[in-house]
C-alpha cells in the first residue's frame, strides 16, 4: 500500500543532509587534515543550512550547502590562525604545466561503487590503490585540492565550482589542471599507471 502522506519538510531536509554527509566529511577532512575538526565543520555547515536555508527550495540546497561548507572550512582556518596555530597557505605552490582543460576524472578510474563480483585480491588491490590516491590528494595545495574535489568528487561544473570557491572559472581550470598533473606524476612515481 503506497504511503499517502508526503514527507515533511524536516524529513526532506534530513534526507538531503544524510545524502551529502559522507562526501562533505571527506572534503572537509582533505582540507583541514583532522578528522575531528572535519566532523565539527560538517556539523556546523549542516546546522547553518538547517537554520538559515531550510525554507529555500530543495533544488537550491546542494549549491547552498557547498558554499556554506567552504565558508565553514575557511572559518576553521581563520580560527586556527587567530590561535597562532601552524597555518600554511598551500595555495601559493605552483606547478609548471600548460594544459588548462582540467577534465580528467582520476577518481572515476578507481571508483569503488562498481566493484561487482571481482576477486578478493583485486578488491584489496583496488582499495590499496584508492588509499594511495587519497594520500596524494591530501598532499595537494589547499586550493588545488578544493577545486579537484568539487569538480571530480562533487561533480560540479566549472561555473558552479568557481561560485563555491569564490574565484574565476579560469582559476578553477588552472587549479584542476595543476592538481590532475601533480596527481598523475606522484601516482606514476608510486608505480600506479592510469
C-alpha positions in Angstrom: 0.0 0.0 0.0 1.5 3.3 -1.0 2.3 5.9 1.6 -0.4 8.6 1.3 1.5 11.1 3.4 4.2 13.1 1.6 7.4 13.6 3.6 7.5 16.6 5.9 9.9 19.4 5.1 12.0 18.3 8.0 12.2 14.8 6.7 13.2 16.1 3.2 15.9 18.3 4.7 17.1 15.4 6.9 17.3 13.1 3.8 19.3 15.7 1.9 21.8 16.1 4.8 22.2 12.3 5.1 22.9 12.1 1.4 25.7 14.7 1.5 27.2 13.9 4.9 29.9 11.3 3.8 31.2 13.3 0.9 31.2 16.6 2.9 33.2 14.9 5.6 35.8 13.6 3.1 36.1 17.1 1.6 36.5 18.8 5.0 39.0 16.1 6.1 41.0 16.6 3.0 41.0 20.4 3.6 41.8 20.5 7.3 43.6 17.2 7.7 42.0 16.5 11.0 39.0 14.1 11.2 37.6 15.6 14.5 37.7 19.1 13.1 36.2 17.9 9.8 33.3 16.4 11.7 32.7 19.6 13.5 32.9 21.6 10.3 30.4 19.4 8.6 28.0 19.5 11.5 28.4 23.3 11.6 27.6 23.6 7.9 24.5 21.3 8.3 23.3 23.4 11.2 23.8 26.6 9.2 21.8 25.2 6.3 19.0 24.0 8.5 18.7 27.3 10.4 19.1 29.7 7.6 18.0 28.0 4.4 15.6 25.2 5.2 12.7 27.2 3.7 14.5 27.6 0.4 13.6 25.2 -2.5 15.3 21.9 -2.1 16.9 22.3 -5.6 18.9 25.1 -4.1 20.3 23.1 -1.2 23.2 21.4 -2.9 24.9 24.7 -4.0 24.0 26.4 -0.8 25.4 23.6 1.2 28.7 23.5 -0.8 29.1 27.3 -0.3 28.3 27.0 3.4 30.8 24.1 3.8 33.5 26.2 2.0 32.9 29.1 4.3 32.9 26.8 7.4 36.3 25.4 6.3 37.6 28.9 5.8 36.3 29.9 9.2 38.1 27.0 10.8 41.4 28.1 9.2 40.8 31.7 10.4 40.2 30.4 13.9 43.4 28.4 13.7 45.4 31.4 12.5 43.9 33.5 15.3 45.0 31.0 17.9 48.5 31.1 16.4 48.3 27.6 15.2 50.5 26.5 12.4 48.9 27.6 9.2 50.5 27.1 5.8 48.9 28.6 2.7 49.4 25.8 0.3 47.7 27.7 -2.4 50.9 29.6 -3.3 52.7 26.5 -4.7 52.9 26.4 -8.4 53.1 23.6 -10.9 54.5 24.2 -14.3 52.1 22.6 -16.8 50.3 24.3 -19.7 47.2 22.1 -20.1 44.2 24.1 -18.8 41.3 21.8 -19.5 41.1 20.0 -16.1 38.6 17.5 -17.4 40.5 14.3 -16.4 38.4 12.3 -13.9 41.1 10.5 -11.8 38.7 9.2 -9.2 36.4 7.5 -11.7 39.3 5.3 -12.7 39.3 3.6 -9.3 35.6 4.1 -8.4 34.6 1.7 -5.6 30.9 1.7 -6.3 31.0 -0.5 -9.4 33.3 -3.3 -8.0 30.7 -6.1 -8.5 32.0 -9.6 -8.2 35.7 -9.2 -8.6 38.2 -11.4 -6.7 39.3 -10.6 -3.1 42.8 -9.9 -4.4 41.5 -7.4 -7.0 39.3 -5.7 -4.4 42.2 -5.5 -2.0 44.5 -4.1 -4.7 41.9 -1.6 -5.7 41.4 -0.5 -2.1 45.1 -0.1 -1.7 45.4 2.0 -4.9 42.5 4.2 -3.8 44.2 4.7 -0.4 47.3 5.8 -2.2 45.3 8.2 -4.4 43.7 9.7 -1.2 47.2 10.2 0.3 48.3 12.1 -2.8 45.1 14.2 -2.8 45.9 15.1 0.8 49.3 16.4 -0.4 47.9 18.8 -2.9 47.9 22.6 -2.2 44.6 23.6 -0.5 43.1 25.5 -3.4 44.0 22.7 -5.9 42.6 20.1 -3.6 39.4 22.1 -3.1 38.9 22.6 -6.9 39.7 19.0 -7.6 37.3 17.6 -5.1 34.5 20.0 -6.1 34.9 19.1 -9.8 35.6 15.4 -9.6 34.2 14.3 -6.3 31.2 16.5 -6.0 30.8 16.6 -9.8 30.2 20.3 -10.0 30.8 22.0 -13.3 33.4 24.8 -13.7 30.9 27.6 -13.1 29.5 26.0 -10.0 33.0 25.3 -8.7 34.0 28.9 -9.3 30.9 30.1 -7.4 31.6 27.8 -4.4 35.3 28.8 -4.3 34.7 32.5 -4.8 37.1 32.7 -7.8 37.1 32.9 -11.6 36.3 30.0 -13.8 39.9 30.3 -15.2 41.3 29.9 -11.7 39.2 26.7 -11.3 40.6 25.3 -14.6 44.1 26.2 -13.6 43.8 24.6 -10.1 42.2 21.5 -11.5 44.8 21.1 -14.3 47.7 21.5 -11.8 46.0 19.1 -9.4 45.5 16.4 -12.1 49.1 16.8 -13.4 50.5 16.6 -9.9 48.5 13.6 -9.0 49.4 11.8 -12.3 53.1 12.5 -11.6 53.0 11.4 -8.0 51.0 8.3 -8.7 53.3 7.4 -11.6 56.3 7.7 -9.2 54.4 5.1 -7.0 54.1 2.8 -9.9 50.4 3.4 -10.5 49.6 3.8 -14.1 46.3 5.1 -15.2 
